Amino acid sequence: MSVKWTSALLLFQLSCYFSCGSCGKVLVWPSEYSHWMNMKTILDELVERGHEVVVLTPSNSIFLDLSKPSAIKFEIFPVTWKKEDFEFYIMQLLNKLTYDTENDSLWIYFQKIQEFFQKCFDIAEIQGKDIFLNKTLLAKLQEPRFDLLLADAMAFGGDLLAEMLKIPFVHIIRFMPGDLFSRYGGQLPLPPSYVPAVFSKLSDQMTFMERVENMIYVLYFDFQFERVTEKWTQFYSEVLGKPTTIYEIIGKAEIWLVRNYWDFEYPRPLLPNFEFIGGLHCKPAKPLPKEMEEFAQSSGENGIVVFSLGSMVSNMPEERANVIASALAQIPQKVLWKFDGKKPDALGTNTRLYKWLPQNDLLGHPKTKAFITHGGSNGIYEAIYHGVPMVGIPLFLDQPDNIAHMTHKGAAVALDLRKMTSTDLLNALKTVINDPSYKENAMKLSRIHHDRPMKPLDRAVFWIEFVMRNKGAKHLRPASHHLTWVQYHSLDVIGFLLACVASAVYITAKCFLFCWRKVIKTRKDKRE
């Protein structure tokens, strides 16, 4: 027995030795809110596999909670904004974008989106200076010699830090301005003839006028965000001490991990260094807390409805809350509503309010009939994972677009929070619960989601480790990164070929005219 135990111990030590030998040091440039939730899922898995993970964390971070033990290391640096001021400012912007747009035209709403991003980028610029002008911090980050930087493309500066530290980096993207980053930074082709622009709420099956509309969206956002990124291009050049552009630095990403998949996305061209990892945070449902389980079971055959508008918007107007409560009170299902505010007067006995819900576990519960959602990508993917039809009440940014994807795929009904009546919400709920096509379509998306060769989380970690093992993935980057706009669109080749054709036509015409004149002259001489 002692020999067996000794052999087992040696094997264990050898496995640990080789495992540690393949592990690396990962520096993380995160974002906040739902972006951090997805990022942390990946980081936990990296730690589980033995990698050392260091998250570069501003002192005003919303997600940072040092009271909880964590295997992830946090490198905290001081910033100008206080946490309370930062969170209040962001919430103000989001509430304005959500509730102060009822009578806005489309272009005024776009301008508010532009203003929102401009202010977010201004905050990011201040925070960027807090990092890149902090010589002590930069010197400290040089010491460990990280193998890779994992950056959220939504948070400006991760690519710049990787350039300064001379380490490969991997980008995680989701939506606007991610599409601009992936198109101009990653050289991902996005033909506007069948790839709908962000915020357009269009599908890939467009009429002529919808293609015109889509092109206007593309040109508008390209123009607006080019103005926004000009400041960042200047900042990047100043930090590096040489002329550059933000898209040039972003384009050096080895791999782009896209939090999307074909269950959600329309078919579109991809490049070898773009990988879909949509739904990486989804998991099988766990048992509900006792009180919630009893409430769910009390619903009988009618089942339950799960309702959450996310955690980024607070202070719903009382009038809107009562419109919603009145509709919920009229359905036979029991409702679990994530709500933090004054209890609506119209709240029915079938509805219970909670400040927090185990959303994934509820969506995976066999009693769940529908999901009322604001259209955040995390919630939508959990609904897809469990095959639950949706009523979408989008609030801002990418959420209307996300819900539009689900309505086009027949798994959701969309409503407008600012304009809907109790009857509208009641009819929408009856439709997705009683019309079997919505459940069938939701289950179809669920099957597509599950039917892939590798789980999305494993896929994300594989490509991160791939970059670390191979010191990059330059062989997957297209040569288009080294071409100018003129060369990329072959305008120089087209111009050259047109010049050749024009020259050939000109020479041929000249020869013809010369010969024609010779013939005319010969005939004339014969006559004379």
CORPEJO-V354667 format. One record per residue. RES is the residue in three letters. D_FIRST is the distance of its C-alpha to the first C-alpha in whole Angstrom. Layout:
RES,D_FIRST
RES,D_FIRST
//
This chain:
MET,0
SER,4
VAL,5
LYS,5
TRP,6
THR,9
SER,10
ALA,11
LEU,12
LEU,14
LEU,15
PHE,16
GLN,18
LEU,20
SER,21
CYS,23
TYR,24
PHE,26
SER,27
CYS,28
GLY,30
SER,32
CYS,33
GLY,36
LYS,39
VAL,41
LEU,45
VAL,46
TRP,50
PRO,50
SER,53
GLU,53
TYR,53
SER,52
HIS,51
TRP,49
MET,47
ASN,46
MET,45
LYS,43
THR,41
ILE,41
LEU,40
ASP,37
GLU,35
LEU,36
VAL,34
GLU,31
ARG,31
GLY,30
HIS,34
GLU,36
VAL,39
VAL,42
VAL,45
LEU,49
THR,50
PRO,54
SER,54
ASN,56
SER,54
ILE,54
PHE,50
LEU,49
ASP,47
LEU,46
SER,45
LYS,42
PRO,39
SER,38
ALA,36
ILE,39
LYS,41
PHE,45
GLU,47
ILE,50
PHE,53
PRO,57
VAL,59
THR,63
TRP,63
LYS,61
LYS,59
GLU,61
ASP,64
PHE,62
GLU,61
PHE,64
TYR,66
ILE,64
MET,64
GLN,68
LEU,68
LEU,66
ASN,68
LYS,71
LEU,70
THR,69
TYR,72
ASP,75
THR,75
GLU,77
ASN,80
ASP,79
SER,80
LEU,77
TRP,78
ILE,78
TYR,75
PHE,73
GLN,75
LYS,73
ILE,70
GLN,71
GLU,72
PHE,68
PHE,67
GLN,69
LYS,68
CYS,65
PHE,65
ASP,67
ILE,64
ALA,62
GLU,64
ILE,64
GLN,61
GLY,60
LYS,63
ASP,60
ILE,58
PHE,59
LEU,62
ASN,59
LYS,58
THR,55
LEU,53
LEU,54
ALA,53
LYS,50
LEU,49
GLN,49
GLU,46
PRO,43
ARG,44
PHE,43
ASP,42
LEU,44
LEU,47
LEU,46
ALA,50
ASP,52
ALA,55
MET,57
ALA,56
PHE,58
GLY,57
GLY,54
ASP,55
LEU,57
LEU,54
ALA,52
GLU,55
MET,55
LEU,52
LYS,52
ILE,48
PRO,48
PHE,49
VAL,48
HIS,51
ILE,50
ILE,53
ARG,55
PHE,59
MET,62
PRO,62
GLY,59
ASP,61
LEU,63
PHE,60
SER,59
ARG,62
TYR,64
GLY,61
GLY,58
GLN,61
LEU,60
PRO,63
LEU,64
PRO,67
PRO,70
SER,71
TYR,68
VAL,65
PRO,67
ALA,67
VAL,65
PHE,67
SER,69
LYS,68
LEU,69
SER,67
ASP,66
GLN,69
MET,72
THR,76
PHE,78
MET,79
GLU,75
ARG,75
VAL,78
GLU,76
ASN,73
MET,74
ILE,76
TYR,73
VAL,71
LEU,74
TYR,74
PHE,71
ASP,71
PHE,74
GLN,73
PHE,69
GLU,71
ARG,73
VAL,70
THR,68
GLU,71
LYS,70
TRP,66
THR,67
GLN,69
PHE,66
TYR,64
SER,66
GLU,67
VAL,63
LEU,63
GLY,66
LYS,67
PRO,69
THR,66
THR,66
ILE,63
TYR,63
GLU,62
ILE,59
ILE,58
GLY,58
LYS,55
ALA,53
GLU,50
ILE,49
TRP,51
LEU,49
VAL,51
ARG,50
ASN,52
TYR,51
TRP,53
ASP,53
PHE,55
GLU,57
TYR,60
PRO,59
ARG,60
PRO,59
LEU,56
LEU,55
PRO,52
ASN,51
PHE,51
GLU,49
PHE,49
ILE,46
GLY,48
GLY,47
LEU,44
HIS,44
CYS,44
LYS,41
PRO,40
ALA,42
LYS,40
PRO,42
LEU,45
PRO,46
LYS,47
GLU,51
MET,51
GLU,49
GLU,51
PHE,54
ALA,53
GLN,53
SER,56
SER,58
GLY,57
GLU,58
ASN,60
GLY,57
ILE,57
VAL,58
VAL,56
PHE,58
SER,58
LEU,60
GLY,57
SER,57
MET,59
VAL,62
SER,64
ASN,67
MET,68
PRO,72
GLU,72
GLU,75
ARG,72
ALA,69
ASN,72
VAL,72
ILE,69
ALA,68
SER,71
ALA,70
LEU,66
ALA,68
GLN,70
ILE,67
PRO,65
GLN,61
LYS,60
VAL,59
LEU,57
TRP,59
LYS,57
PHE,60
ASP,61
GLY,65
LYS,67
LYS,67
PRO,69
ASP,72
ALA,72
LEU,68
GLY,68
THR,66
ASN,63
THR,62
ARG,60
LEU,60
TYR,56
LYS,56
TRP,53
LEU,51
PRO,48
GLN,50
ASN,47
ASP,46
LEU,49
LEU,50
GLY,47
HIS,48
PRO,49
LYS,52
THR,53
LYS,57
ALA,58
PHE,57
ILE,60
THR,59
HIS,61
GLY,59
GLY,57
SER,54
ASN,51
GLY,53
ILE,54
TYR,51
GLU,49
ALA,52
ILE,51
TYR,48
HIS,48
GLY,51
VAL,54
PRO,58
MET,59
VAL,63
GLY,63
ILE,65
PRO,64
LEU,65
PHE,65
LEU,64
ASP,62
GLN,62
PRO,65
ASP,64
ASN,60
ILE,62
ALA,65
HIS,62
MET,60
THR,64
HIS,65
LYS,61
GLY,63
ALA,60
ALA,62
VAL,65
ALA,67
LEU,69
ASP,71
LEU,70
ARG,73
LYS,75
MET,73
THR,75
SER,73
THR,74
ASP,73
LEU,69
LEU,70
ASN,71
ALA,68
LEU,65
LYS,67
THR,67
VAL,63
ILE,62
ASN,65
ASP,65
PRO,62
SER,62
TYR,61
LYS,58
GLU,57
ASN,58
ALA,55
MET,53
LYS,54
LEU,53
SER,50
ARG,49
ILE,50
HIS,48
HIS,45
ASP,45
ARG,44
PRO,41
MET,40
LYS,40
PRO,42
LEU,40
ASP,38
ARG,41
ALA,42
VAL,39
PHE,38
TRP,42
ILE,41
GLU,38
PHE,40
VAL,43
MET,41
ARG,39
ASN,42
LYS,44
GLY,46
ALA,48
LYS,51
HIS,51
LEU,51
ARG,54
PRO,58
ALA,60
SER,63
HIS,61
HIS,64
LEU,67
THR,70
TRP,71
VAL,74
GLN,71
TYR,69
HIS,71
SER,73
LEU,76
ASP,77
VAL,76
ILE,78
GLY,81
PHE,81
LEU,81
LEU,84
ALA,86
CYS,85
VAL,87
ALA,90
SER,90
ALA,90
VAL,93
TYR,95
ILE,95
THR,96
ALA,98
LYS,100
CYS,100
PHE,101
LEU,104
PHE,105
CYS,105
TRP,107
ARG,110
LYS,110
VAL,111
ILE,113
LYS,115
THR,115
ARG,117
LYS,119
ASP,120
LYS,121
ARG,123
GLU,125
//
